[in-house]
Amino acid sequence: MSGRGRFPGPDRFEYLQALVTEFQDTDSSEAREQVLANLANFSYDPRNMEDLLRLQVTELFLDMLTEESENLVEFGIGGLCNLSVVPACRDQVLQSDGVALVTGCLSSRREETVLSAIGTLMNLATAAAWRTASPTPPCCTACCASPCPRAPGCAAWPASSCRTAAPPRRGRGWPSPWFWLHTQDRALERLHTAPCHWL
């Protein structure tokens, strides 16, 4: 089944459900990667988020973070980065002890995986359960050790999010965390050699 960018509203849930079923039933590694990439892309659209949560796609994305395939990990954390703007998704991640899984992605050799992990941690930082009085959260320490050249500069982002009020909830047209991460390239290039610290 190939992904589609748009489809009629009444067919939305059925189509996403078919994708999840195909992912669970197929024995083809290539097909699993393609379907997971489609689910990650669909998780960017706020109109799909409620249906994806009903289909327990949050748990599916979390499960992918321990896979040996770097593609599955990249697509899984990318989808989780998008879905984690939703409070219900953040609650699922926290209740499933998913923070450790997300933080583990910071050691990936793939830049996209690392940046998506940072974006997810930024979103989780808006949840009350994630706010902490600790001077240096473990995720920030892990960012500094990440092979991704932009990660140390990003390390202060989750930390500063912990100290500030939660950002507005994303609605239709609200940019994905991927958007914010990739539009900060120039600033991060200047920051990536700085020591990890709180803002």
Backbone as a printed PyTorch tensor [residue, N CA C, xyz], in Angstrom:
tensor([[[  0.8480,  -1.1870,   0.0000],
         [  0.0000,   0.0000,   0.0000],
         [  0.8860,   1.2410,   0.0000]],

        [[  0.6310,   2.1420,  -0.8960],
         [  1.4410,   3.3520,  -0.9640],
         [  0.7640,   4.4720,  -0.2080]],

        [[  1.5720,   5.3820,   0.3450],
         [  1.0280,   6.4820,   1.1390],
         [  0.3880,   7.5300,   0.2560]],

        [[ -0.5790,   8.2340,   0.7970],
         [ -1.2240,   9.3260,   0.1010],
         [ -1.2150,  10.5370,   1.0070]],

        [[ -1.0040,  11.7140,   0.4070],
         [ -0.9540,  12.9200,   1.2070],
         [ -2.3310,  13.3660,   1.6600]],

        [[ -3.3470,  13.1180,   0.8380],
         [ -4.6950,  13.5790,   1.1670],
         [ -5.6960,  12.4630,   0.8790]],

        [[ -6.7460,  12.4080,   1.6600],
         [ -7.8140,  11.4600,   1.4030],
         [ -9.0530,  11.9700,   2.1040]],

        [[-10.2510,  11.5850,   1.6240],
         [-11.4970,  12.0820,   2.2060],
         [-11.5900,  11.7810,   3.6850]],

        [[-12.1780,  12.7240,   4.4410],
         [-12.3130,  12.5790,   5.8860],
         [-12.9000,  11.2580,   6.3470]],

        [[-14.0510,  10.8250,   5.7950],
         [-14.6680,   9.5730,   6.2600],
         [-13.7710,   8.3510,   6.0830]],

        [[-12.8350,   8.4160,   5.1310],
         [-11.9560,   7.2790,   4.8700],
         [-10.6600,   7.3420,   5.6730]],

        [[-10.4790,   8.4060,   6.4020],
         [ -9.1950,   8.6380,   7.0660],
         [ -8.8390,   7.5170,   8.0430]],

        [[ -9.7520,   7.2220,   8.9680],
         [ -9.4620,   6.2170,   9.9870],
         [ -9.2410,   4.8510,   9.3580]],

        [[-10.0950,   4.4810,   8.3920],
         [ -9.9730,   3.1710,   7.7590],
         [ -8.6320,   3.0280,   7.0350]],

        [[ -8.2030,   4.0990,   6.3870],
         [ -6.9390,   4.0400,   5.6600],
         [ -5.7610,   3.8890,   6.6210]],

        [[ -5.7660,   4.6750,   7.6880],
         [ -4.6880,   4.5760,   8.6730],
         [ -4.6920,   3.2120,   9.3560]],

        [[ -5.8820,   2.6980,   9.6200],
         [ -5.9960,   1.3720,  10.2250],
         [ -5.4160,   0.3090,   9.2940]],

        [[ -5.6650,   0.4650,   7.9910],
         [ -5.1200,  -0.4850,   7.0200],
         [ -3.5940,  -0.4300,   6.9980]],

        [[ -3.0370,   0.7710,   7.1500],
         [ -1.5850,   0.9010,   7.2010],
         [ -1.0110,   0.1750,   8.4190]],

        [[ -1.6410,   0.3750,   9.5710],
         [ -1.1670,  -0.2760,  10.7970],
         [ -1.2480,  -1.7910,  10.6600]],

        [[ -2.3590,  -2.2760,  10.1060],
         [ -2.5350,  -3.7170,   9.9160],
         [ -1.4860,  -4.2760,   8.9640]],

        [[ -1.2340,  -3.5350,   7.8780],
         [ -0.2240,  -3.9850,   6.9160],
         [  1.1510,  -4.0560,   7.5790]],

        [[  1.4690,  -3.0780,   8.4020],
         [  2.7570,  -3.0720,   9.0860],
         [  2.8930,  -4.2860,   9.9940]],

        [[  1.8220,  -4.6200,  10.6930],
         [  1.8610,  -5.7350,  11.6360],
         [  1.8880,  -7.0920,  10.9420]],

        [[  1.2950,  -7.1710,   9.7530],
         [  1.1470,  -8.4660,   9.0790],
         [  2.2720,  -8.8090,   8.1090]],

        [[  2.9370,  -7.7980,   7.5690],
         [  3.9280,  -8.0710,   6.5260],
         [  5.2120,  -8.6610,   7.0980]],

        [[  5.8360,  -9.5260,   6.3070],
         [  7.1230, -10.1070,   6.6740],
         [  8.2720,  -9.4350,   5.9250]],

        [[  7.9230,  -8.4780,   5.0760],
         [  8.9250,  -7.7980,   4.2640],
         [  9.5110,  -6.6070,   5.0220]],

        [[ 10.8170,  -6.5920,   5.1750],
         [ 11.4820,  -5.4790,   5.8580],
         [ 11.2850,  -4.1790,   5.0890]],

        [[ 11.3630,  -4.2670,   3.7710],
         [ 11.1870,  -3.0740,   2.9440],
         [  9.7770,  -2.5150,   3.0850]],

        [[  8.7910,  -3.4090,   3.1070],
         [  7.4030,  -2.9620,   3.2510],
         [  7.1710,  -2.3310,   4.6170]],

        [[  7.7650,  -2.9110,   5.6590],
         [  7.6210,  -2.3490,   7.0030],
         [  8.1890,  -0.9340,   7.0580]],

        [[  9.3410,  -0.7350,   6.4340],
         [  9.9550,   0.5880,   6.4350],
         [  9.0880,   1.5910,   5.6830]],

        [[  8.5340,   1.1650,   4.5360],
         [  7.7040,   2.0660,   3.7440],
         [  6.4390,   2.4530,   4.4980]],

        [[  5.7890,   1.4640,   5.1100],
         [  4.5490,   1.7430,   5.8390],
         [  4.8310,   2.6250,   7.0510]],

        [[  5.9150,   2.3420,   7.7610],
         [  6.2480,   3.1540,   8.9310],
         [  6.5680,   4.5850,   8.5210]],

        [[  7.2580,   4.7510,   7.4020],
         [  7.5440,   6.0970,   6.8980],
         [  6.2440,   6.8270,   6.5790]],

        [[  5.2730,   6.1150,   6.0000],
         [  3.9730,   6.7240,   5.7070],
         [  3.2690,   7.1540,   6.9860]],

        [[  3.2840,   6.2970,   8.0060],
         [  2.6410,   6.6410,   9.2750],
         [  3.3170,   7.8530,   9.9130]],

        [[  4.6410,   7.9090,   9.8260],
         [  5.3670,   9.0570,  10.3730],
         [  4.9850,  10.3330,   9.6360]],

        [[  4.8400,  10.2470,   8.3150],
         [  4.4420,  11.4170,   7.5370],
         [  3.0240,  11.8540,   7.8760]],

        [[  2.1210,  10.8930,   8.0210],
         [  0.7390,  11.2360,   8.3420],
         [  0.6180,  11.8220,   9.7450]],

        [[  1.5480,  11.5040,  10.6230],
         [  1.4810,  12.0320,  11.9870],
         [  1.7920,  13.5200,  12.0330]],

        [[  2.2860,  14.0740,  10.9350],
         [  2.5520,  15.5150,  10.8630],
         [  1.2580,  16.3110,  10.7770]],

        [[  0.2190,  15.7180,  10.1880],
         [ -1.0540,  16.4130,   9.9610],
         [ -1.9250,  16.3270,  11.2110]],

        [[ -2.2730,  17.4700,  11.8270],
         [ -3.1050,  17.4460,  13.0420],
         [ -4.4270,  16.7140,  12.8550]],

        [[ -4.9330,  16.6710,  11.6180],
         [ -6.2130,  15.9970,  11.3770],
         [ -6.1170,  14.4890,  11.5900]],

        [[ -4.9080,  13.9490,  11.5280],
         [ -4.7320,  12.5030,  11.6770],
         [ -4.4250,  12.0700,  13.1000]],

        [[ -4.0970,  13.0230,  13.9610],
         [ -3.5420,  12.6600,  15.2660],
         [ -4.5080,  11.8700,  16.1340]],

        [[ -5.7670,  12.2730,  16.1620],
         [ -6.7410,  11.5560,  16.9900],
         [ -6.8760,  10.1060,  16.5380]],

        [[ -6.9350,   9.9040,  15.2230],
         [ -7.0590,   8.5370,  14.7040],
         [ -5.8040,   7.7200,  14.9920]],

        [[ -4.6450,   8.3320,  14.8560],
         [ -3.3990,   7.6180,  15.1310],
         [ -3.2980,   7.2210,  16.5950]],

        [[ -3.7820,   8.0750,  17.4850],
         [ -3.7800,   7.7310,  18.9050],
         [ -4.7380,   6.5790,  19.1810]],

        [[ -5.9040,   6.5960,  18.5220],
         [ -6.8690,   5.5000,  18.6880],
         [ -6.2710,   4.1780,  18.2310]],

        [[ -5.4290,   4.2380,  17.2230],
         [ -4.8080,   3.0310,  16.6720],
         [ -3.5350,   2.6410,  17.4230]],

        [[ -3.2490,   3.3490,  18.5150],
         [ -2.0860,   3.0590,  19.3680],
         [ -0.7680,   3.1480,  18.5960]],

        [[ -0.7090,   4.1060,  17.6940],
         [  0.5040,   4.2940,  16.9070],
         [  1.6380,   4.8410,  17.7690]],

        [[  1.3000,   5.5260,  18.8590],
         [  2.3470,   5.9850,  19.7760],
         [  3.1760,   4.8060,  20.2700]],

        [[  2.4890,   3.7390,  20.6910],
         [  3.1980,   2.5470,  21.1680],
         [  3.9890,   1.8910,  20.0420]],

        [[  3.4250,   1.9210,  18.8470],
         [  4.1280,   1.3420,  17.6990],
         [  5.4350,   2.0980,  17.4530]],

        [[  5.3620,   3.4370,  17.4710],
         [  6.5700,   4.2400,  17.2780],
         [  7.5950,   3.9590,  18.3770]],

        [[  7.1240,   3.8620,  19.6130],
         [  8.0380,   3.5710,  20.7260],
         [  8.7230,   2.2200,  20.5380]],

        [[  7.9630,   1.2280,  20.0870],
         [  8.5350,  -0.1070,  19.8690],
         [  9.6590,  -0.0790,  18.8330]],

        [[  9.5550,   0.8290,  17.8690],
         [ 10.5560,   0.9000,  16.8060],
         [ 11.9020,   1.4240,  17.2970]],

        [[ 11.9200,   2.0850,  18.4370],
         [ 13.1540,   2.7030,  18.9210],
         [ 14.1820,   1.6840,  19.3890]],

        [[ 13.7650,   0.4370,  19.5560],
         [ 14.6990,  -0.6190,  19.9630],
         [ 15.0330,  -1.5640,  18.8060]],

        [[ 14.5720,  -1.2460,  17.6060],
         [ 14.8470,  -2.0910,  16.4430],
         [ 16.3020,  -1.9390,  15.9960]],

        [[ 16.8220,  -2.9730,  15.3640],
         [ 18.1880,  -2.9200,  14.8450],
         [ 18.2700,  -2.0800,  13.5760]],

        [[ 17.1830,  -2.0380,  12.8230],
         [ 17.1650,  -1.2670,  11.5850],
         [ 17.1940,   0.2300,  11.8860]],

        [[ 18.1990,   0.9220,  11.3670],
         [ 18.2990,   2.3590,  11.5860],
         [ 17.1570,   3.1050,  10.9110]],

        [[ 16.6480,   2.5520,   9.8060],
         [ 15.5140,   3.1860,   9.1370],
         [ 14.2690,   3.1480,  10.0150]],

        [[ 14.0100,   1.9930,  10.6250],
         [ 12.8380,   1.8790,  11.4930],
         [ 12.9590,   2.8150,  12.6910]],

        [[ 14.1480,   2.9180,  13.2480],
         [ 14.3530,   3.8260,  14.3820],
         [ 14.1280,   5.2680,  13.9430]],

        [[ 14.6730,   5.6370,  12.7920],
         [ 14.5280,   7.0130,  12.3020],
         [ 13.0710,   7.3710,  12.0530]],

        [[ 12.3360,   6.4710,  11.4010],
         [ 10.9310,   6.7550,  11.1190],
         [ 10.1020,   6.7330,  12.4020]],

        [[ 10.4500,   5.8310,  13.3120],
         [  9.7150,   5.7470,  14.5700],
         [  9.8560,   7.0000,  15.4070]],

        [[ 11.0840,   7.4860,  15.5710],
         [ 11.2920,   8.6830,  16.3890],
         [ 10.7860,   9.9230,  15.6570]],

        [[ 10.8290,   9.9020,  14.3250],
         [ 10.2760,  11.0200,  13.5590],
         [  8.7740,  11.1440,  13.7560]],

        [[  8.0800,  10.0090,  13.7010],
         [  6.6400,  10.0290,  13.9450],
         [  6.3160,  10.4230,  15.3670]],

        [[  7.1120,   9.9330,  16.3060],
         [  6.8880,  10.2630,  17.7140],
         [  7.1170,  11.7480,  17.9630]],

        [[  8.0790,  12.3250,  17.2740],
         [  8.3450,  13.7530,  17.4000],
         [  7.1120,  14.5530,  17.0070]],

        [[  6.4560,  14.1420,  15.9380],
         [  5.2460,  14.8380,  15.5010],
         [  4.0780,  14.6070,  16.4530]],

        [[  3.8570,  13.3550,  16.8370],
         [  2.7080,  13.0370,  17.6880],
         [  2.8460,  13.5940,  19.0990]],

        [[  4.0720,  13.7970,  19.5550],
         [  4.2680,  14.1920,  20.9500],
         [  3.8670,  15.6270,  21.2440]],

        [[  3.3640,  16.3440,  20.2360],
         [  2.7870,  17.6630,  20.5290],
         [  1.4190,  17.5060,  21.1880]],

        [[  0.8540,  16.2960,  21.1250],
         [ -0.4700,  16.0250,  21.6920],
         [ -0.3100,  15.5530,  23.1390]],

        [[ -1.0090,  16.1850,  24.0970],
         [ -0.8790,  15.7850,  25.5030],
         [ -1.1010,  14.3030,  25.7410]],

        [[ -2.0870,  13.7120,  25.0610],
         [ -2.3730,  12.2910,  25.2640],
         [ -1.1870,  11.4260,  24.8570]],

        [[ -0.4970,  11.8190,  23.7980],
         [  0.6890,  11.0780,  23.3590],
         [  1.8150,  11.2360,  24.3700]],

        [[  2.0070,  12.4420,  24.8570],
         [  3.0560,  12.6630,  25.8560],
         [  2.7970,  11.8240,  27.1020]],

        [[  1.5350,  11.7560,  27.5100],
         [  1.1920,  10.9420,  28.6760],
         [  1.5400,   9.4800,  28.4360]],

        [[  1.2450,   8.9900,  27.2160],
         [  1.5550,   7.6000,  26.8860],
         [  3.0550,   7.3410,  26.9620]],

        [[  3.8330,   8.2670,  26.4260],
         [  5.2880,   8.1000,  26.4320],
         [  5.8150,   8.0640,  27.8620]],

        [[  5.3340,   8.9830,  28.6930],
         [  5.8020,   9.0490,  30.0740],
         [  5.3740,   7.8210,  30.8680]],

        [[  4.1300,   7.3720,  30.6500],
         [  3.6260,   6.2120,  31.3780],
         [  4.3090,   4.9240,  30.9400]],

        [[  4.8220,   4.9140,  29.7160],
         [  5.4980,   3.7180,  29.1890],
         [  7.0000,   3.7570,  29.4330]],

        [[  7.4470,   4.7130,  30.2600],
         [  8.8870,   4.8860,  30.4880],
         [  9.6230,   5.0840,  29.1700]],

        [[  8.9720,   5.8150,  28.2780],
         [  9.5490,   6.0180,  26.9550],
         [ 10.6540,   7.0480,  26.8840]],

        [[ 10.8260,   7.8400,  27.9450],
         [ 11.8710,   8.8660,  27.9160],
         [ 13.2440,   8.2340,  27.7060]],

        [[ 13.4920,   7.1090,  28.3620],
         [ 14.7820,   6.4260,  28.2100],
         [ 14.9810,   5.9600,  26.7680]],

        [[ 13.9080,   5.4850,  26.1300],
         [ 14.0120,   5.0410,  24.7410],
         [ 14.3210,   6.2150,  23.8230]],

        [[ 13.6370,   7.3380,  24.0620],
         [ 13.8710,   8.5270,  23.2400],
         [ 15.2940,   9.0370,  23.4490]],

        [[ 15.7280,   9.1020,  24.6950],
         [ 17.0750,   9.5760,  25.0020],
         [ 18.1290,   8.6800,  24.3560]],

        [[ 17.8380,   7.3860,  24.2680],
         [ 18.7700,   6.4680,  23.6290],
         [ 19.0260,   6.7960,  22.1710]],

        [[ 18.0510,   7.4390,  21.5220],
         [ 18.2070,   7.8050,  20.1090],
         [ 19.2310,   8.9150,  19.9140]],

        [[ 19.5920,   9.6080,  20.9880],
         [ 20.5700,  10.6910,  20.8740],
         [ 21.9600,  10.1790,  20.5170]],

        [[ 22.1920,   8.8910,  20.7100],
         [ 23.5020,   8.3160,  20.3810],
         [ 23.5510,   7.7690,  18.9580]],

        [[ 22.4750,   7.9640,  18.2070],
         [ 22.4310,   7.4720,  16.8300],
         [ 23.4540,   8.1870,  15.9530]],

        [[ 23.9210,   7.5000,  14.9320],
         [ 24.8330,   8.1050,  13.9620],
         [ 24.0780,   8.9420,  12.9430]],

        [[ 22.7540,   8.8160,  12.9390],
         [ 21.9440,   9.5400,  11.9680],
         [ 21.4650,  10.8690,  12.5430]],

        [[ 21.7680,  11.9320,  11.8340],
         [ 21.4130,  13.2650,  12.3050],
         [ 19.9070,  13.4280,  12.4380]],

        [[ 19.1410,  12.9060,  11.4600],
         [ 17.6840,  13.0380,  11.5130],
         [ 17.1280,  12.3790,  12.7690]],

        [[ 17.6800,  11.2300,  13.1280],
         [ 17.2190,  10.5260,  14.3250],
         [ 17.5050,  11.3440,  15.5730]],

        [[ 18.7000,  11.9070,  15.6520],
         [ 19.0820,  12.6990,  16.8220],
         [ 18.2060,  13.9370,  16.9480]],

        [[ 18.0010,  14.6530,  15.8460],
         [ 17.2030,  15.8810,  15.8980],
         [ 15.7470,  15.5830,  16.2480]],

        [[ 15.2220,  14.4770,  15.7370],
         [ 13.8500,  14.1010,  16.0860],
         [ 13.7430,  13.7400,  17.5620]],

        [[ 14.7790,  13.0900,  18.0920],
         [ 14.7830,  12.7580,  19.5190],
         [ 14.7860,  14.0270,  20.3600]],

        [[ 15.5780,  15.0120,  19.9540],
         [ 15.6140,  16.2800,  20.6810],
         [ 14.2620,  16.9700,  20.6030]],

        [[ 13.6420,  16.9580,  19.4130],
         [ 12.3180,  17.5560,  19.2720],
         [ 11.2940,  16.8800,  20.1620]],

        [[ 11.3750,  15.5570,  20.2570],
         [ 10.4570,  14.8190,  21.1260],
         [ 10.6700,  15.1990,  22.5860]],

        [[ 11.9330,  15.3050,  23.0010],
         [ 12.2290,  15.6930,  24.3800],
         [ 11.7530,  17.1110,  24.6680]],

        [[ 11.8280,  17.9750,  23.6710],
         [ 11.3060,  19.3300,  23.8370],
         [  9.8100,  19.2910,  24.1140]],

        [[  9.1030,  18.4510,  23.3670],
         [  7.6590,  18.3320,  23.5700],
         [  7.3390,  17.7180,  24.9260]],

        [[  8.1060,  16.7100,  25.3120],
         [  7.8760,  16.0820,  26.6090],
         [  8.1600,  17.0510,  27.7470]],

        [[  9.0330,  18.0080,  27.5010],
         [  9.3880,  18.9680,  28.5430],
         [  8.2220,  19.8720,  28.9070]],

        [[  7.1910,  19.9170,  28.0620],
         [  6.0340,  20.7540,  28.3760],
         [  5.0700,  20.0430,  29.3170]],

        [[  5.2980,  18.7430,  29.5470],
         [  4.4320,  18.0000,  30.4610],
         [  4.9010,  18.2160,  31.8930]],

        [[  3.9510,  18.4160,  32.7950],
         [  4.2920,  18.7060,  34.1900],
         [  5.1510,  17.6110,  34.8010]],

        [[  4.9060,  16.3590,  34.4120],
         [  5.6510,  15.2460,  34.9920],
         [  7.1160,  15.2590,  34.5860]],

        [[  7.4420,  15.9970,  33.5330],
         [  8.8080,  16.0150,  33.0330],
         [  9.5970,  17.1790,  33.5960]],

        [[  8.9100,  18.1720,  34.1840],
         [  9.6180,  19.3090,  34.7660],
         [ 10.3730,  18.8440,  35.9950]],

        [[ 11.5650,  19.3450,  36.1560],
         [ 12.4170,  18.8840,  37.2420],
         [ 13.2550,  20.0210,  37.7780]],

        [[ 13.6580,  19.9110,  39.0350],
         [ 14.5200,  20.9230,  39.6370],
         [ 15.9880,  20.5880,  39.4450]],

        [[ 16.2520,  19.4290,  38.8420],
         [ 17.6380,  19.0120,  38.6280],
         [ 18.3580,  20.0140,  37.7350]],

        [[ 19.5870,  20.4060,  38.0560],
         [ 20.2860,  21.4060,  37.2550],
         [ 20.6410,  20.9430,  35.8540]],

        [[ 20.7960,  19.6450,  35.6460],
         [ 21.1420,  19.1330,  34.3260],
         [ 20.3970,  17.8410,  34.0500]],

        [[ 19.2820,  17.9010,  33.2980],
         [ 18.5450,  16.6810,  32.9740],
         [ 19.4180,  15.7000,  32.2150]],

        [[ 19.1900,  14.3900,  32.3900],
         [ 19.9900,  13.3780,  31.6870],
         [ 19.9800,  13.5560,  30.1810]],

        [[ 18.8430,  14.0170,  29.6240],
         [ 18.7730,  14.1520,  28.1710],
         [ 19.7610,  15.1910,  27.6680]],

        [[ 19.9990,  16.2480,  28.4630],
         [ 20.9420,  17.2810,  28.0440],
         [ 22.3680,  16.7490,  28.0690]],

        [[ 22.6880,  15.9560,  29.0800],
         [ 24.0050,  15.3340,  29.1550],
         [ 24.2160,  14.4130,  27.9620]],

        [[ 23.1770,  13.6630,  27.6120],
         [ 23.2730,  12.7520,  26.4680],
         [ 23.4300,  13.5270,  25.1700]],

        [[ 22.7920,  14.6830,  25.0670],
         [ 22.9210,  15.5030,  23.8640],
         [ 24.3730,  15.8890,  23.6310]],

        [[ 25.0620,  16.2370,  24.7100],
         [ 26.4570,  16.6690,  24.5920],
         [ 27.3430,  15.5480,  24.0770]],

        [[ 26.9780,  14.3030,  24.3620],
         [ 27.7820,  13.1590,  23.9440],
         [ 27.3660,  12.6270,  22.5810]],

        [[ 26.3210,  13.2050,  22.0010],
         [ 25.8100,  12.7080,  20.7280],
         [ 26.7940,  12.9730,  19.5980]],

        [[ 26.9130,  12.0200,  18.6440],
         [ 27.7860,  12.2380,  17.4940],
         [ 27.2420,  13.2770,  16.5290]],

        [[ 25.9800,  13.6470,  16.6640],
         [ 25.3770,  14.6570,  15.7910],
         [ 26.0130,  16.0130,  16.0920]],

        [[ 26.6200,  16.7010,  15.1060],
         [ 27.3260,  17.9560,  15.3700],
         [ 26.4350,  19.0700,  15.8790]],

        [[ 25.1210,  18.9830,  15.6190],
         [ 24.2290,  20.0420,  16.0680],
         [ 23.5980,  19.7590,  17.4220]],

        [[ 23.7940,  18.5460,  17.9450],
         [ 23.1190,  18.1620,  19.1840],
         [ 23.5300,  18.9840,  20.3970]],

        [[ 24.8220,  19.2650,  20.6160],
         [ 25.1660,  20.0480,  21.8040],
         [ 24.4930,  21.4040,  21.8330]],

        [[ 24.3690,  22.0480,  20.6700],
         [ 23.6900,  23.3280,  20.6210],
         [ 22.2200,  23.2080,  20.9250]],

        [[ 21.6410,  22.0560,  20.5920],
         [ 20.2260,  21.8170,  20.8770],
         [ 19.9980,  21.4250,  22.3250]],

        [[ 21.0450,  21.0360,  23.0260],
         [ 20.8860,  20.4720,  24.3650],
         [ 20.2120,  21.4330,  25.3190]],

        [[ 20.4360,  22.7230,  25.1110],
         [ 19.8350,  23.7110,  26.0060],
         [ 18.3530,  23.8850,  25.7390]],

        [[ 17.8600,  23.4480,  24.5800],
         [ 16.4520,  23.6580,  24.2450],
         [ 15.5200,  22.9070,  25.1740]],

        [[ 15.7100,  21.5780,  25.3590],
         [ 14.8200,  20.8970,  26.3010],
         [ 14.9420,  21.4760,  27.6960]],

        [[ 16.1360,  21.8840,  28.0740],
         [ 16.3350,  22.4270,  29.4110],
         [ 15.5660,  23.7220,  29.5940]],

        [[ 15.6360,  24.6080,  28.5920],
         [ 14.9300,  25.8730,  28.7390],
         [ 13.4300,  25.6540,  28.6790]],

        [[ 12.9930,  24.6280,  27.9420],
         [ 11.5640,  24.3270,  27.8890],
         [ 11.0460,  23.9150,  29.2500]],

        [[ 11.8990,  23.2330,  30.0280],
         [ 11.4880,  22.8130,  31.3600],
         [ 11.2490,  24.0040,  32.2730]],

        [[ 11.8880,  25.1260,  31.9630],
         [ 11.8140,  26.2760,  32.8430],
         [ 10.7690,  27.2890,  32.4040]],

        [[ 10.1570,  27.0650,  31.2700],
         [  9.2040,  28.0290,  30.7560],
         [  7.8340,  27.4050,  30.6550]],

        [[  6.8470,  28.2600,  30.4460],
         [  5.4800,  27.7620,  30.3010],
         [  5.3680,  26.9610,  29.0220]],

        [[  4.4120,  26.0670,  28.9900],
         [  4.2050,  25.2310,  27.8100],
         [  3.8270,  26.1040,  26.6290]],

        [[  4.3280,  25.7920,  25.4160],
         [  3.9780,  26.5590,  24.2340],
         [  2.5360,  26.2920,  23.8480]],

        [[  1.9770,  27.1090,  22.9480],
         [  0.5990,  26.8900,  22.5150],
         [  0.4480,  25.5110,  21.9030]],

        [[ -0.7120,  24.9110,  22.0880],
         [ -0.9730,  23.6180,  21.4730],
         [ -1.0160,  23.7980,  19.9770]],

        [[ -0.4490,  22.8300,  19.2720],
         [ -0.3880,  22.9490,  17.8270],
         [ -1.7290,  22.6060,  17.2150]],

        [[ -2.2150,  23.4850,  16.3790],
         [ -3.4350,  23.2280,  15.6440],
         [ -3.0990,  23.1350,  14.1740]],

        [[ -4.0950,  23.2250,  13.3320],
         [ -3.8440,  23.1520,  11.9060],
         [ -2.9470,  24.3170,  11.4950]],

        [[ -1.8980,  24.0000,  10.7810],
         [ -0.9920,  25.0350,  10.3370],
         [  0.1480,  25.3170,  11.2980]],

        [[  0.0900,  24.7570,  12.5220],
         [  1.1920,  24.9640,  13.4690],
         [  2.3730,  24.1070,  13.0360]],

        [[  3.5640,  24.6930,  12.8790],
         [  4.6940,  23.9340,  12.3270],
         [  5.0920,  22.7500,  13.1910]],

        [[  5.5720,  21.7110,  12.5250],
         [  6.1050,  20.5400,  13.2160],
         [  7.4060,  20.8930,  13.9120]],

        [[  7.7620,  20.1720,  15.0030],
         [  9.0890,  20.3630,  15.5990],
         [ 10.2000,  20.1790,  14.5800]],

        [[  9.9900,  19.2970,  13.5910],
         [ 10.9910,  19.1420,  12.5360],
         [ 11.2530,  20.4740,  11.8580]],

        [[ 10.1690,  21.2610,  11.6470],
         [ 10.3040,  22.5550,  10.9810],
         [ 11.2180,  23.4630,  11.7890]],

        [[ 10.9490,  23.5370,  13.0940],
         [ 11.7440,  24.4250,  13.9390],
         [ 13.1940,  23.9740,  13.9930]],

        [[ 13.4310,  22.6750,  14.0760],
         [ 14.8040,  22.1870,  14.1510],
         [ 15.5760,  22.4990,  12.8790]],

        [[ 14.9360,  22.3170,  11.7350],
         [ 15.6560,  22.4790,  10.4820],
         [ 15.7470,  23.9310,  10.0400]],

        [[ 14.9810,  24.8350,  10.6360],
         [ 15.1070,  26.2450,  10.3030],
         [ 16.0640,  26.9480,  11.2440]],

        [[ 16.6450,  26.2070,  12.1820],
         [ 17.6160,  26.7880,  13.1080],
         [ 19.0400,  26.3650,  12.7690]],

        [[ 19.2470,  25.8540,  11.5630],
         [ 20.5550,  25.3120,  11.2040],
         [ 21.6930,  26.3070,  11.4220]],

        [[ 21.5220,  27.5340,  10.9400],
         [ 22.6240,  28.4840,  11.0320],
         [ 22.9620,  28.8120,  12.4790]],

        [[ 21.9180,  29.0050,  13.2820],
         [ 22.1600,  29.3100,  14.6900],
         [ 22.8400,  28.1430,  15.3910]],

        [[ 22.4080,  26.9340,  15.0660],
         [ 22.9750,  25.7610,  15.7190],
         [ 24.4140,  25.5110,  15.2950]],

        [[ 24.7540,  25.8930,  14.0720],
         [ 26.1380,  25.7470,  13.6350],
         [ 27.0670,  26.5970,  14.4980]],

        [[ 26.5540,  27.7300,  14.9690],
         [ 27.3630,  28.5880,  15.8290],
         [ 27.3950,  28.0750,  17.2620]],

        [[ 26.3670,  27.2920,  17.6260],
         [ 26.2510,  26.8480,  19.0040],
         [ 26.8690,  25.4810,  19.2780]],

        [[ 27.0840,  24.6790,  18.2340],
         [ 27.3440,  23.2570,  18.4750],
         [ 28.6550,  22.9810,  19.2000]],

        [[ 29.5780,  23.9560,  19.2160],
         [ 30.8260,  23.7310,  19.9400],
         [ 30.7690,  24.2400,  21.3730]],

        [[ 29.6560,  24.8680,  21.7500],
         [ 29.5440,  25.4090,  23.1030],
         [ 29.2940,  24.2890,  24.0970]],

        [[ 29.7340,  24.4490,  25.3600],
         [ 29.4730,  23.4200,  26.3720],
         [ 27.9990,  23.3120,  26.6750]],

        [[ 27.5810,  22.1310,  27.1030],
         [ 26.1830,  21.9050,  27.4450],
         [ 25.8590,  22.6310,  28.7460]],

        [[ 24.8150,  23.4270,  28.7440],
         [ 24.4540,  24.1640,  29.9430],
         [ 23.0010,  24.5910,  29.8750]],

        [[ 22.4870,  25.0400,  30.9730],
         [ 21.1260,  25.5670,  31.0210],
         [ 21.1380,  27.0050,  30.5520]],

        [[ 20.0950,  27.4090,  29.8720],
         [ 19.9470,  28.8130,  29.4950],
         [ 19.3950,  29.6000,  30.6610]]])
